[in-house]
Amino acid sequence: LEGTMPSPELSTASAGPFEESTKILLPVVLFLLGRYRDPRAGFAIALACGAVFGIAEGFEYVGLDARQILQEGAVHHHPQGEQEATDTMVVIFAAYRPLVELMHPLLVGFTAAIAWRWAWVRHHFWVPLLVALVIAAAFHSAIDLSVSSEVWGWKLVAVFVTASVFFALTRPAAQELPPPEAITQNPPSWRPRVPRALKHADQPVTEQPAQ
């Protein structure tokens, strides 16, 4: 029976596909119902879903981490000053966990930015959605595997990667969301870099969102 049980690493890695699919589900349903089809609106609703998910998971894990430390944590390794060591570990867990949870709105925002932009400009939704979802899920699983490591160095690396994901993935994707007629109204650093969009910045939008 034990041989049929998934390994802890496999269980941890599977959270990426499951959670990323869960977070994008409501925005996709709203899209299919004809709501929030503007790329900026789809990006916003996806960020909101990711933030709610991250907050809920953050509260859950902070409670679990604190309980684990109090029951079987670092106090066993610190004969002197046990209470001080316990308090320090609780603070560390409570500090790094919210940073890790930032990946939830950022990764689902990346998925929405890719899918909604392609739906609006190219009239394709499902293939870009699935490709972006696979990338976000793989990134999510990599972070989870790092955080689950017993080596604190890996935990710190995971926090650093999470803090950097906005610049690595989400920001460049979200930068392409303004429609052509709104490009010149955006700050230069937030204007799309797609040559086609810049070329037609002074022309009205004639394309319609994917049906």
KOLVO-632653 format. One line per field, with one value per residue (C-alpha): residue number from 1; z, y, x. Coordinates in nm, 2 decimals. Example, Ala and Ser with C-alpha at 12.3 -4.5 7.8 and 13.67 -1.06 7.14 Angstrom:
<sites>
markol: [1	2]
z: [0.78	0.71]
y: [-0.45	-0.11]
x: [1.23	1.37]
</sites>
This chain:
<sites>
markol: [1	2	3	4	5	6	7	8	9	10	11	12	13	14	15	16	17	18	19	20	21	22	23	24	25	26	27	28	29	30	31	32	33	34	35	36	37	38	39	40	41	42	43	44	45	46	47	48	49	50	51	52	53	54	55	56	57	58	59	60	61	62	63	64	65	66	67	68	69	70	71	72	73	74	75	76	77	78	79	80	81	82	83	84	85	86	87	88	89	90	91	92	93	94	95	96	97	98	99	100	101	102	103	104	105	106	107	108	109	110	111	112	113	114	115	116	117	118	119	120	121	122	123	124	125	126	127	128	129	130	131	132	133	134	135	136	137	138	139	140	141	142	143	144	145	146	147	148	149	150	151	152	153	154	155	156	157	158	159	160	161	162	163	164	165	166	167	168	169	170	171	172	173	174	175	176	177	178	179	180	181	182	183	184	185	186	187	188	189	190	191	192	193	194	195	196	197	198	199	200	201	202	203	204	205	206	207	208	209	210	211]
z: [0.00	0.08	-0.27	-0.42	-0.22	-0.40	-0.28	-0.08	-0.36	-0.62	-0.39	-0.35	-0.72	-0.80	-0.61	-0.89	-1.17	-0.93	-0.77	-1.08	-1.25	-0.95	-0.95	-1.32	-1.32	-1.22	-1.47	-1.75	-1.66	-1.66	-2.00	-2.14	-2.01	-2.20	-1.89	-1.83	-2.18	-2.20	-2.13	-1.85	-1.68	-1.72	-1.56	-1.27	-1.19	-1.21	-0.97	-0.73	-0.74	-0.68	-0.39	-0.21	-0.27	-0.14	0.17	0.26	0.21	0.40	0.71	0.70	0.67	0.92	1.17	1.08	1.09	1.42	1.57	1.43	1.58	1.92	1.93	1.77	1.63	1.70	2.07	2.08	1.92	2.17	2.53	2.63	2.57	2.43	2.44	2.27	1.99	1.95	1.93	1.67	1.45	1.46	1.35	1.06	0.94	0.97	0.77	0.48	0.43	0.31	0.06	-0.08	-0.11	-0.35	-0.62	-0.63	-0.78	-0.98	-1.16	-1.22	-1.35	-1.59	-1.72	-1.76	-1.93	-2.19	-2.26	-2.26	-2.48	-2.74	-2.73	-2.79	-3.06	-3.23	-3.15	-2.99	-2.63	-2.53	-2.67	-2.52	-2.19	-2.17	-2.26	-2.00	-1.74	-1.79	-1.75	-1.43	-1.29	-1.35	-1.19	-0.89	-0.84	-0.85	-0.58	-0.37	-0.39	-0.28	0.02	0.13	0.15	0.50	0.40	0.48	0.19	-0.05	0.14	0.10	-0.27	-0.31	-0.14	-0.37	-0.68	-0.57	-0.52	-0.86	-1.06	-1.12	-1.32	-1.48	-1.60	-1.50	-1.57	-1.93	-2.00	-1.84	-2.02	-2.35	-2.22	-2.31	-2.63	-2.92	-2.86	-2.50	-2.55	-2.56	-2.23	-2.05	-1.89	-2.13	-1.90	-1.93	-2.30	-2.51	-2.68	-2.96	-3.28	-3.43	-3.13	-3.14	-3.52	-3.49	-3.16	-3.33	-3.49	-3.33	-3.23	-3.49	-3.36	-3.13	-2.85	-2.91	-2.90]
y: [0.00	0.24	0.19	0.33	0.65	0.95	1.08	1.41	1.58	1.47	1.59	1.93	1.97	1.88	2.19	2.41	2.28	2.25	2.59	2.78	2.62	2.70	3.06	3.12	2.93	3.22	3.47	3.21	3.15	3.52	3.55	3.27	3.46	3.77	3.96	4.12	4.06	4.37	4.26	4.51	4.40	4.03	4.11	4.29	4.02	3.76	3.96	3.98	3.61	3.54	3.78	3.62	3.28	3.39	3.56	3.25	3.02	3.26	3.26	2.88	2.82	3.08	2.90	2.56	2.68	2.84	2.53	2.30	2.52	2.53	2.16	2.01	2.30	2.45	2.45	2.10	2.24	2.53	2.41	2.77	3.04	2.80	3.05	3.32	3.07	2.97	3.33	3.41	3.12	3.21	3.57	3.43	3.20	3.48	3.72	3.50	3.33	3.64	3.71	3.36	3.41	3.70	3.45	3.38	3.71	3.75	3.41	3.41	3.77	3.65	3.38	3.63	3.89	3.64	3.48	3.80	3.99	3.72	3.68	4.06	4.10	3.76	3.61	3.31	3.23	2.86	2.78	3.10	3.03	2.67	2.77	3.05	2.82	2.55	2.81	2.95	2.60	2.50	2.81	2.76	2.40	2.50	2.76	2.51	2.25	2.51	2.63	2.27	2.21	2.18	2.39	2.75	2.86	2.72	2.89	3.22	3.15	3.08	3.41	3.60	3.43	3.52	3.88	3.89	3.73	4.06	4.18	3.85	3.75	3.95	4.30	4.24	4.06	4.32	4.59	4.48	4.52	4.88	4.90	5.10	5.42	5.43	5.37	5.74	5.80	5.55	5.63	5.53	5.24	5.09	5.12	4.80	4.70	4.51	4.69	4.63	4.80	5.10	5.13	5.16	5.36	5.65	5.43	5.32	4.96	4.77	4.42	4.26	4.02	3.64	3.50]
x: [0.00	0.29	0.42	0.10	0.12	0.27	0.60	0.60	0.78	0.52	0.24	0.41	0.47	0.11	0.00	0.12	-0.12	-0.41	-0.38	-0.31	-0.61	-0.83	-0.73	-0.79	-1.13	-1.35	-1.20	-1.23	-1.60	-1.67	-1.49	-1.71	-2.01	-1.90	-1.78	-1.44	-1.32	-1.12	-0.76	-0.72	-1.04	-0.94	-0.60	-0.77	-1.02	-0.74	-0.52	-0.82	-0.88	-0.51	-0.49	-0.79	-0.64	-0.30	-0.44	-0.64	-0.35	-0.12	-0.34	-0.36	0.01	0.12	-0.11	0.03	0.39	0.35	0.18	0.46	0.73	0.55	0.51	0.82	1.02	1.36	1.33	1.48	1.80	1.83	1.86	1.93	1.67	1.41	1.13	1.34	1.43	1.07	0.95	1.22	1.12	0.76	0.84	1.06	0.78	0.52	0.75	0.85	0.52	0.33	0.62	0.59	0.21	0.27	0.32	-0.05	-0.18	0.14	0.13	-0.24	-0.20	0.06	-0.17	-0.46	-0.24	-0.13	-0.46	-0.68	-0.44	-0.43	-0.81	-0.85	-0.59	-0.56	-0.90	-0.73	-0.80	-0.76	-0.41	-0.25	-0.44	-0.31	0.05	0.06	-0.11	0.16	0.44	0.27	0.21	0.57	0.70	0.46	0.57	0.94	0.87	0.67	0.95	1.20	0.99	0.93	1.30	1.45	1.74	1.69	1.90	1.65	1.37	1.54	1.60	1.23	1.14	1.38	1.24	0.89	0.97	1.13	0.85	0.67	0.97	1.05	0.70	0.40	0.51	0.62	0.30	0.08	0.27	0.11	-0.25	-0.34	-0.54	-0.37	-0.57	-0.46	-0.09	0.01	-0.18	0.04	0.38	0.66	0.77	0.42	0.37	0.35	0.67	0.50	0.59	0.24	0.07	0.30	0.27	-0.11	-0.12	-0.30	-0.57	-0.89	-0.94	-1.14	-1.08	-1.34	-1.27	-1.28	-1.63]
</sites>
